[in-house]
Amino acid sequence: INVALNRPTEQSSTGGGGSSSRAVDGNTEPSWWLNSITHTSPEDDPWWRVDLQAQHTVAAVRVINRGDCCGTRLDLFTVKVGDQVCGSNLVVPQGETGDFICEGEPLVGSSVTIGLPGKQRVLSVRPLCSCSCCVRACGCALTTVSCLQLAEVEVYEAGTWIVASTENAAAGKPTSQSSTVASGASSRAVVGNADTSG
């Protein structure tokens, strides 16, 4: 059950009529022209928030990026449950969906916030899908101003976040990448070591 669906929302500002409620209306269309994307004005540290109206134990967040343009606007965003960080420096490519499991254990809170740290950034959100704390976000990049755009935000309690499979089909398989820097071999991504420290 998506505990964010149709809940009250707010954002730091609203640009172009991209109201904050669009991220929890159940419309997951990734196009601005279909009135499904939230949008802030250019500003420092823009944010979007959903009020869950009760304490929930959040396990994960799903973010869907805008698909019709501006894919880098959502680069390096942060997700918080209450005042606790679920994930930071997160990226979802244009038109794609990112599922983010809260770091460590599930977090307890009555709100979920998407933040975009930085100077003169814009936050846009599109409606999301489903997970323990699922948020679909979309991003766009301009030459001097960037905005945060979210398509949909869904929030799921621990125990309702379903992982399709615990077996990694890519483990140990052949890999390749466009280039290699500092001995960062492509095979490192499928060795089963989830350590993110480098």
N, C-alpha and C positions, 0 to 999 in steps of 0.2 A: 504494500500500500504506500503510495506516494503521499507523505504527510505534509508536503508543501503545496499540493494542488489547490488552487483558488484561495490560498491564505493571503493575509495582508502583506504588502510589500512596500518598500520605499527605496529611493536611491539619492545620491548626493546632489543631483540636478537632473533635469530632463531636457534633452535636445531633440529637435525635429519631431516632436510628438511621440517619441519612443518611450511610452510609459512603463514603469517598473512592473506593473501587473502582467505584462505580456509574457514574462518568464515563468509564470505559474498558471497559465490559462489552458494548458493542455495542447496548444497548437505548436507543433514542433517544426513547422516550415522554416527552412534556413534562409528565407529571403526577406529583406527589408520591405520590398514592394508588396508583400502579402500581409503586412501589419503584424509580424510575429517577432520582431526584434526590439529589445529595450535599447535605450541610448542615453548617455549623459552628455552634457556640454563639455567642451575642453576645459579641464581644470586639473589642479594638483591632487593626486591620490583619490580618484573617483571610486565609489563603492555602490553596491547593490545589496539589499537585505530582504530576507523573507522572515516574517514573524510566525513561528510554528504554533503559537498560542498555547503551548504546554511544553514541559520538559520532555525531550526525546533523546534516546541513545542512538547517535548517528555513527554509522560504520563507513559510509562511502559517499562520494559526490560524483555525479555524472555531468559533464559539460559538453555541450554541442556548439561548435563554432559556426558562425555565419558562413553561408556557402556562396552567396552571390558576389562577394568582393571582400576586400579588407582583411584578409586572413591573419595578419600579424598584430592586429590591434589587441588581441587577447594575450599576447606573449607575456609571460612572467607574472601571472596573476596569483592571488592567494585566496584560499578558502578557509573560513573560520566557522566553528560551531560555538556560539556564544563568544567568549573571549579567547578560546583555545584554537590553535592553528591545526587544521586538518591537513593542509598541504600548502607549499609555497613554491615560487618560481615555476609554476605550472604552465604548460603550453599545449594547445590543441590545434592542429593544422586546419586550414580553411575547409569548411564543409564536413569536418570529421567530428567524431564523438570521443571524448576522453573520460574514462572511469578512474576516479581517484579514491583509493582506500585510505581512510584517515590513518596517519602515522601512529604506530603503537596500537593502543586499544581504542575501541569505539569511544566517542566523546559525547558527553551529556550537555544539552543546551536547549534553549527555546527559540533560537534564531540561527540562520545560516547567512554568512556574509561573503560576497565575492568582492575582492579589492584589487585595484590595479595601481600599485605603487609607482610614483614618478611624477614629473612635472608636465603640466599641460596634456593630460591624457583624457580619454573619453571612454566611458563604460557603456557597452550595449549588450543586452541579453536576449536570447531567443528561448522559447519554451523547451523544456528538457524531457527526458525519458524517465526511466525508473531505476532505483537502487537505494541503498540504505541512506545515503544522503547524496542523491544524484543531482548533478547540475549540468546543464548543457550550456555552454557559453560560446560566443562567437567573437571574433576580433577583426580589426581593420587597421591598416597602417597608412598614414599620410606622410608627406615629406617632413613636416614640422610638428604636426599634432597627431596623437594617437588616441583612439577611443576604445573603451571596453564595451563589447556587445555580447549579450547572452541571449540565446534562443529560448531556453526553457530551463527551469531548475526543479529537480525532483529530489525529495528528501525521504530516505527510508531508514527505519530503525534497524538496529542490529538484529540479525535473525531473519530479516526480510531481504537482505542483499544476497542474491543468488549468483554463485559463480558457476558458469556452464560446465567447467571441468577443472579438476585439480591437476590433471596431467598436461604438461607442456609439450605440445606436438612438435615444437621447434628445437627442443633440447638435443644438443649434439649433432644437429644437421649442418650441412655445408652453408656457409655465409659469404657475403661479399658486401663491399661498400664503395662509394665513389672515390674515396681517398683515405689515407691513413696518416695520422699525425701523432707524434710522441708514442709510438709503439701501441697505439689504440687499435689492435687487431679486431676485425669484425667478428671473429669467433668468440670473443669475450661476452657477447650478448646472449649466447646460448649454452654457456657452460654450467648454468644452474647456480651461479653466485649472484645473489640479489643485493650485495653490498654496493651502495651508491657513493662511497667515499672516493672512488677513483680506481 
